[in-house]
Amino acid sequence: MCSVGLIGGTGLESWGEAAGTRDCTSRYGQPSAALSEYRLGDLLVFFLPRHGPQHTIPPHAVNYRANIDVFRQVGVDGIIAINAVGGIVSHSLPGTLTVPDQLIDYTRGRAHTFSMNSDDELQHIEFAGPFDGRLRPALVKAAAAAEVAIVDGGCIAVTQGPRLETAAEIRRLERDGCDLVGMTTMPEAALAREAGLDYASLCVTANRAAGLEHEPVSMEAIEATLADAMVGVRKLLSAFFEELTNVTC
């Protein structure tokens, strides 16, 4: 049976009625929540809300190592991560779905590797293509099958949070070649690579990035945009999961 991990971000705190839960422990501390387990035909899906069941864990305080470790423990074949982001480029308007192929890490002070202590295995992962693997093209294919519009490719800037960026910071990110800005893709993507897990991101543009609109960024508007966009996200993921049921892992 194939199995895949699904990390829910802002706007996707649950998937549906779970068949059960896996309350895994990790040597790296407490994960964000117990894993919810879903059986979709021959596919096993484990869902984890990144920010906790009640969305109380800010981006910089997520225990990314514990989260990836519990997915490794249950033996998933890969992870799909949902990330709410700000749009920097003109074609990334609120509600846009993007499957990025690159990132730039601007975070600091996060436990970004499993190789933290002298008794840990030291890994120098190859990370030129942070989303390389089977899952990213499978997401793109599923979007086409489900007739859900996406942007195929793009670079996401990962900032520290939890505050939003200044207008000057967004101009800098644009000069650096970033199309989107979020707070949660790193160190998640790198830890998944260290754990030997395929990892792909589905980014949901919640708002235009700071300074790109005349009005300040509104949390109420962000929440409304995400609520609408999650209809497309769920439709895409349903098509993706259906396709995986026909794949031998």
Contacts in CASP RR format, 6 or more apart in sequence:
PFRMAT RR
TARGET T0000
AUTHOR 0000-0000-0000
METHOD contacts of the structure
MODEL  1
MCSVGLIGGTGLESWGEAAGTRDCTSRYGQPSAALSEYRLGDLLVFFLPR
HGPQHTIPPHAVNYRANIDVFRQVGVDGIIAINAVGGIVSHSLPGTLTVP
DQLIDYTRGRAHTFSMNSDDELQHIEFAGPFDGRLRPALVKAAAAAEVAI
VDGGCIAVTQGPRLETAAEIRRLERDGCDLVGMTTMPEAALAREAGLDYA
SLCVTANRAAGLEHEPVSMEAIEATLADAMVGVRKLLSAFFEELTNVTC
1 42 0 8 1.000
1 43 0 8 1.000
1 44 0 8 1.000
1 249 0 8 1.000
2 42 0 8 1.000
2 43 0 8 1.000
2 44 0 8 1.000
2 77 0 8 1.000
2 244 0 8 1.000
2 245 0 8 1.000
2 247 0 8 1.000
2 248 0 8 1.000
2 249 0 8 1.000
3 43 0 8 1.000
3 44 0 8 1.000
3 45 0 8 1.000
3 46 0 8 1.000
3 74 0 8 1.000
3 75 0 8 1.000
3 76 0 8 1.000
3 77 0 8 1.000
3 249 0 8 1.000
4 43 0 8 1.000
4 44 0 8 1.000
4 45 0 8 1.000
4 46 0 8 1.000
4 76 0 8 1.000
4 77 0 8 1.000
4 78 0 8 1.000
4 79 0 8 1.000
4 80 0 8 1.000
4 135 0 8 1.000
4 241 0 8 1.000
4 244 0 8 1.000
5 45 0 8 1.000
5 46 0 8 1.000
5 47 0 8 1.000
5 48 0 8 1.000
5 71 0 8 1.000
5 76 0 8 1.000
5 78 0 8 1.000
5 79 0 8 1.000
5 80 0 8 1.000
6 15 0 8 1.000
6 45 0 8 1.000
6 46 0 8 1.000
6 47 0 8 1.000
6 48 0 8 1.000
6 79 0 8 1.000
6 80 0 8 1.000
6 82 0 8 1.000
6 237 0 8 1.000
7 47 0 8 1.000
7 48 0 8 1.000
7 49 0 8 1.000
7 50 0 8 1.000
7 67 0 8 1.000
7 79 0 8 1.000
7 80 0 8 1.000
7 81 0 8 1.000
7 82 0 8 1.000
7 188 0 8 1.000
8 47 0 8 1.000
8 48 0 8 1.000
8 49 0 8 1.000
8 50 0 8 1.000
8 81 0 8 1.000
8 82 0 8 1.000
9 49 0 8 1.000
9 50 0 8 1.000
9 51 0 8 1.000
9 81 0 8 1.000
9 82 0 8 1.000
9 83 0 8 1.000
9 84 0 8 1.000
9 184 0 8 1.000
10 51 0 8 1.000
10 55 0 8 1.000
10 84 0 8 1.000
10 206 0 8 1.000
10 226 0 8 1.000
11 82 0 8 1.000
11 84 0 8 1.000
11 204 0 8 1.000
11 223 0 8 1.000
11 226 0 8 1.000
11 227 0 8 1.000
11 230 0 8 1.000
12 49 0 8 1.000
12 82 0 8 1.000
12 230 0 8 1.000
12 233 0 8 1.000
13 49 0 8 1.000
13 51 0 8 1.000
13 52 0 8 1.000
13 53 0 8 1.000
13 55 0 8 1.000
14 36 0 8 1.000
14 47 0 8 1.000
14 49 0 8 1.000
15 36 0 8 1.000
15 38 0 8 1.000
15 45 0 8 1.000
15 47 0 8 1.000
16 36 0 8 1.000
16 38 0 8 1.000
18 36 0 8 1.000
18 37 0 8 1.000
18 38 0 8 1.000
18 47 0 8 1.000
19 37 0 8 1.000
19 38 0 8 1.000
19 39 0 8 1.000
20 36 0 8 1.000
20 37 0 8 1.000
21 34 0 8 1.000
21 35 0 8 1.000
21 36 0 8 1.000
21 37 0 8 1.000
22 34 0 8 1.000
22 35 0 8 1.000
22 37 0 8 1.000
22 46 0 8 1.000
22 70 0 8 1.000
22 74 0 8 1.000
23 34 0 8 1.000
23 35 0 8 1.000
24 31 0 8 1.000
24 34 0 8 1.000
24 35 0 8 1.000
24 70 0 8 1.000
24 73 0 8 1.000
24 74 0 8 1.000
26 63 0 8 1.000
26 65 0 8 1.000
26 66 0 8 1.000
26 69 0 8 1.000
26 70 0 8 1.000
26 73 0 8 1.000
27 69 0 8 1.000
28 63 0 8 1.000
28 65 0 8 1.000
28 66 0 8 1.000
28 69 0 8 1.000
28 111 0 8 1.000
28 114 0 8 1.000
29 63 0 8 1.000
29 65 0 8 1.000
29 66 0 8 1.000
30 63 0 8 1.000
30 66 0 8 1.000
31 48 0 8 1.000
31 63 0 8 1.000
31 66 0 8 1.000
31 67 0 8 1.000
31 69 0 8 1.000
31 70 0 8 1.000
32 48 0 8 1.000
32 49 0 8 1.000
32 50 0 8 1.000
32 51 0 8 1.000
32 52 0 8 1.000
32 57 0 8 1.000
32 62 0 8 1.000
32 63 0 8 1.000
32 66 0 8 1.000
32 67 0 8 1.000
33 48 0 8 1.000
33 49 0 8 1.000
33 52 0 8 1.000
33 53 0 8 1.000
35 46 0 8 1.000
35 47 0 8 1.000
35 48 0 8 1.000
35 70 0 8 1.000
35 71 0 8 1.000
35 74 0 8 1.000
36 46 0 8 1.000
36 47 0 8 1.000
36 48 0 8 1.000
37 44 0 8 1.000
37 45 0 8 1.000
37 46 0 8 1.000
37 47 0 8 1.000
38 44 0 8 1.000
38 45 0 8 1.000
38 46 0 8 1.000
38 47 0 8 1.000
39 45 0 8 1.000
40 241 0 8 1.000
40 242 0 8 1.000
40 245 0 8 1.000
41 245 0 8 1.000
42 245 0 8 1.000
43 241 0 8 1.000
43 244 0 8 1.000
43 245 0 8 1.000
45 241 0 8 1.000
46 71 0 8 1.000
46 74 0 8 1.000
46 76 0 8 1.000
48 67 0 8 1.000
48 70 0 8 1.000
48 71 0 8 1.000
49 55 0 8 1.000
50 57 0 8 1.000
50 62 0 8 1.000
50 67 0 8 1.000
50 81 0 8 1.000
50 184 0 8 1.000
50 188 0 8 1.000
51 57 0 8 1.000
51 58 0 8 1.000
51 59 0 8 1.000
51 62 0 8 1.000
58 161 0 8 1.000
58 162 0 8 1.000
59 160 0 8 1.000
59 161 0 8 1.000
59 162 0 8 1.000
59 183 0 8 1.000
59 184 0 8 1.000
60 107 0 8 1.000
60 110 0 8 1.000
60 160 0 8 1.000
60 161 0 8 1.000
60 162 0 8 1.000
60 183 0 8 1.000
62 184 0 8 1.000
63 111 0 8 1.000
64 110 0 8 1.000
64 111 0 8 1.000
64 112 0 8 1.000
64 187 0 8 1.000
64 188 0 8 1.000
64 191 0 8 1.000
65 111 0 8 1.000
65 114 0 8 1.000
65 187 0 8 1.000
65 191 0 8 1.000
67 188 0 8 1.000
68 79 0 8 1.000
68 188 0 8 1.000
68 191 0 8 1.000
68 192 0 8 1.000
68 194 0 8 1.000
68 195 0 8 1.000
68 197 0 8 1.000
69 114 0 8 1.000
69 195 0 8 1.000
71 78 0 8 1.000
71 79 0 8 1.000
71 192 0 8 1.000
71 195 0 8 1.000
71 197 0 8 1.000
72 195 0 8 1.000
72 196 0 8 1.000
72 197 0 8 1.000
76 197 0 8 1.000
77 197 0 8 1.000
77 198 0 8 1.000
77 249 0 8 1.000
78 135 0 8 1.000
78 192 0 8 1.000
78 197 0 8 1.000
78 198 0 8 1.000
78 199 0 8 1.000
79 135 0 8 1.000
79 192 0 8 1.000
79 197 0 8 1.000
79 198 0 8 1.000
79 199 0 8 1.000
79 200 0 8 1.000
80 135 0 8 1.000
80 139 0 8 1.000
80 200 0 8 1.000
80 201 0 8 1.000
80 202 0 8 1.000
80 237 0 8 1.000
80 240 0 8 1.000
81 184 0 8 1.000
81 185 0 8 1.000
81 188 0 8 1.000
81 189 0 8 1.000
81 199 0 8 1.000
81 200 0 8 1.000
81 201 0 8 1.000
81 202 0 8 1.000
82 201 0 8 1.000
82 202 0 8 1.000
82 204 0 8 1.000
82 233 0 8 1.000
83 156 0 8 1.000
83 182 0 8 1.000
83 184 0 8 1.000
83 185 0 8 1.000
83 201 0 8 1.000
83 202 0 8 1.000
83 203 0 8 1.000
83 204 0 8 1.000
84 182 0 8 1.000
84 203 0 8 1.000
84 204 0 8 1.000
84 206 0 8 1.000
84 222 0 8 1.000
84 226 0 8 1.000
85 92 0 8 1.000
85 98 0 8 1.000
85 156 0 8 1.000
85 180 0 8 1.000
85 181 0 8 1.000
85 182 0 8 1.000
85 203 0 8 1.000
85 204 0 8 1.000
85 205 0 8 1.000
85 206 0 8 1.000
86 92 0 8 1.000
86 180 0 8 1.000
86 181 0 8 1.000
86 182 0 8 1.000
86 205 0 8 1.000
86 206 0 8 1.000
86 207 0 8 1.000
86 208 0 8 1.000
86 209 0 8 1.000
87 93 0 8 1.000
87 96 0 8 1.000
87 179 0 8 1.000
87 180 0 8 1.000
87 181 0 8 1.000
87 205 0 8 1.000
87 207 0 8 1.000
87 208 0 8 1.000
87 209 0 8 1.000
87 212 0 8 1.000
88 157 0 8 1.000
88 170 0 8 1.000
88 173 0 8 1.000
88 174 0 8 1.000
88 178 0 8 1.000
88 179 0 8 1.000
88 180 0 8 1.000
88 181 0 8 1.000
88 209 0 8 1.000
88 212 0 8 1.000
89 174 0 8 1.000
89 179 0 8 1.000
89 180 0 8 1.000
91 151 0 8 1.000
92 98 0 8 1.000
92 151 0 8 1.000
92 179 0 8 1.000
92 180 0 8 1.000
92 205 0 8 1.000
93 205 0 8 1.000
93 208 0 8 1.000
94 205 0 8 1.000
94 206 0 8 1.000
94 207 0 8 1.000
94 208 0 8 1.000
94 221 0 8 1.000
94 225 0 8 1.000
94 229 0 8 1.000
95 204 0 8 1.000
95 205 0 8 1.000
95 206 0 8 1.000
95 225 0 8 1.000
95 228 0 8 1.000
95 229 0 8 1.000
96 149 0 8 1.000
96 151 0 8 1.000
96 204 0 8 1.000
96 205 0 8 1.000
97 143 0 8 1.000
97 148 0 8 1.000
97 149 0 8 1.000
97 150 0 8 1.000
97 151 0 8 1.000
97 202 0 8 1.000
97 203 0 8 1.000
97 204 0 8 1.000
97 205 0 8 1.000
97 229 0 8 1.000
97 232 0 8 1.000
97 233 0 8 1.000
97 236 0 8 1.000
98 150 0 8 1.000
98 151 0 8 1.000
98 153 0 8 1.000
98 154 0 8 1.000
98 156 0 8 1.000
98 179 0 8 1.000
98 180 0 8 1.000
98 202 0 8 1.000
98 203 0 8 1.000
98 205 0 8 1.000
99 131 0 8 1.000
99 136 0 8 1.000
99 139 0 8 1.000
99 140 0 8 1.000
99 143 0 8 1.000
99 150 0 8 1.000
99 151 0 8 1.000
99 152 0 8 1.000
99 153 0 8 1.000
99 200 0 8 1.000
99 201 0 8 1.000
99 202 0 8 1.000
99 203 0 8 1.000
100 131 0 8 1.000
100 153 0 8 1.000
100 154 0 8 1.000
100 155 0 8 1.000
100 156 0 8 1.000
100 179 0 8 1.000
100 180 0 8 1.000
100 201 0 8 1.000
100 203 0 8 1.000
101 129 0 8 1.000
101 131 0 8 1.000
101 136 0 8 1.000
101 153 0 8 1.000
101 154 0 8 1.000
101 155 0 8 1.000
102 129 0 8 1.000
102 130 0 8 1.000
102 131 0 8 1.000
102 153 0 8 1.000
102 154 0 8 1.000
102 155 0 8 1.000
102 156 0 8 1.000
103 130 0 8 1.000
103 131 0 8 1.000
103 155 0 8 1.000
103 156 0 8 1.000
103 157 0 8 1.000
103 158 0 8 1.000
103 185 0 8 1.000
103 186 0 8 1.000
103 189 0 8 1.000
104 155 0 8 1.000
104 156 0 8 1.000
104 157 0 8 1.000
104 158 0 8 1.000
104 173 0 8 1.000
104 176 0 8 1.000
104 177 0 8 1.000
104 178 0 8 1.000
105 158 0 8 1.000
105 186 0 8 1.000
105 187 0 8 1.000
105 190 0 8 1.000
106 157 0 8 1.000
106 158 0 8 1.000
106 159 0 8 1.000
106 160 0 8 1.000
106 173 0 8 1.000
107 158 0 8 1.000
107 159 0 8 1.000
107 160 0 8 1.000
107 183 0 8 1.000
107 186 0 8 1.000
107 187 0 8 1.000
108 160 0 8 1.000
110 186 0 8 1.000
110 187 0 8 1.000
111 187 0 8 1.000
112 186 0 8 1.000
112 187 0 8 1.000
112 190 0 8 1.000
112 191 0 8 1.000
113 123 0 8 1.000
113 187 0 8 1.000
113 190 0 8 1.000
113 191 0 8 1.000
113 194 0 8 1.000
114 120 0 8 1.000
114 121 0 8 1.000
114 123 0 8 1.000
114 191 0 8 1.000
114 194 0 8 1.000
114 195 0 8 1.000
115 121 0 8 1.000
115 122 0 8 1.000
115 123 0 8 1.000
115 194 0 8 1.000
123 194 0 8 1.000
125 190 0 8 1.000
125 193 0 8 1.000
125 194 0 8 1.000
126 193 0 8 1.000
127 190 0 8 1.000
127 193 0 8 1.000
130 189 0 8 1.000
130 190 0 8 1.000
130 193 0 8 1.000
130 199 0 8 1.000
131 189 0 8 1.000
131 199 0 8 1.000
131 200 0 8 1.000
131 201 0 8 1.000
133 198 0 8 1.000
133 200 0 8 1.000
134 198 0 8 1.000
135 198 0 8 1.000
135 199 0 8 1.000
135 200 0 8 1.000
136 200 0 8 1.000
138 200 0 8 1.000
138 240 0 8 1.000
138 243 0 8 1.000
138 244 0 8 1.000
139 150 0 8 1.000
139 200 0 8 1.000
139 202 0 8 1.000
139 236 0 8 1.000
139 240 0 8 1.000
140 150 0 8 1.000
140 152 0 8 1.000
141 243 0 8 1.000
142 236 0 8 1.000
142 237 0 8 1.000
142 239 0 8 1.000
142 240 0 8 1.000
142 243 0 8 1.000
143 149 0 8 1.000
143 150 0 8 1.000
143 236 0 8 1.000
143 239 0 8 1.000
145 239 0 8 1.000
145 243 0 8 1.000
146 232 0 8 1.000
146 235 0 8 1.000
146 236 0 8 1.000
146 238 0 8 1.000
146 239 0 8 1.000
148 232 0 8 1.000
148 235 0 8 1.000
148 236 0 8 1.000
148 239 0 8 1.000
150 236 0 8 1.000
154 179 0 8 1.000
154 180 0 8 1.000
155 177 0 8 1.000
155 178 0 8 1.000
155 179 0 8 1.000
155 180 0 8 1.000
156 178 0 8 1.000
156 179 0 8 1.000
156 180 0 8 1.000
156 181 0 8 1.000
156 182 0 8 1.000
156 185 0 8 1.000
156 201 0 8 1.000
156 203 0 8 1.000
157 173 0 8 1.000
157 176 0 8 1.000
157 178 0 8 1.000
157 180 0 8 1.000
157 181 0 8 1.000
157 182 0 8 1.000
158 181 0 8 1.000
158 182 0 8 1.000
158 183 0 8 1.000
158 184 0 8 1.000
158 185 0 8 1.000
158 186 0 8 1.000
159 165 0 8 1.000
159 169 0 8 1.000
159 181 0 8 1.000
159 182 0 8 1.000
159 183 0 8 1.000
160 183 0 8 1.000
161 183 0 8 1.000
162 183 0 8 1.000
164 210 0 8 1.000
164 217 0 8 1.000
165 173 0 8 1.000
165 181 0 8 1.000
165 209 0 8 1.000
165 210 0 8 1.000
166 210 0 8 1.000
167 210 0 8 1.000
167 211 0 8 1.000
167 212 0 8 1.000
169 210 0 8 1.000
170 181 0 8 1.000
170 209 0 8 1.000
170 210 0 8 1.000
170 211 0 8 1.000
170 212 0 8 1.000
173 181 0 8 1.000
173 209 0 8 1.000
180 203 0 8 1.000
180 205 0 8 1.000
181 209 0 8 1.000
182 203 0 8 1.000
185 201 0 8 1.000
188 199 0 8 1.000
189 199 0 8 1.000
189 201 0 8 1.000
192 198 0 8 1.000
192 199 0 8 1.000
193 199 0 8 1.000
202 233 0 8 1.000
202 236 0 8 1.000
202 237 0 8 1.000
204 226 0 8 1.000
204 229 0 8 1.000
204 230 0 8 1.000
204 233 0 8 1.000
205 225 0 8 1.000
205 229 0 8 1.000
206 222 0 8 1.000
206 225 0 8 1.000
206 226 0 8 1.000
206 229 0 8 1.000
207 217 0 8 1.000
207 218 0 8 1.000
207 221 0 8 1.000
207 222 0 8 1.000
207 225 0 8 1.000
208 217 0 8 1.000
210 217 0 8 1.000
END
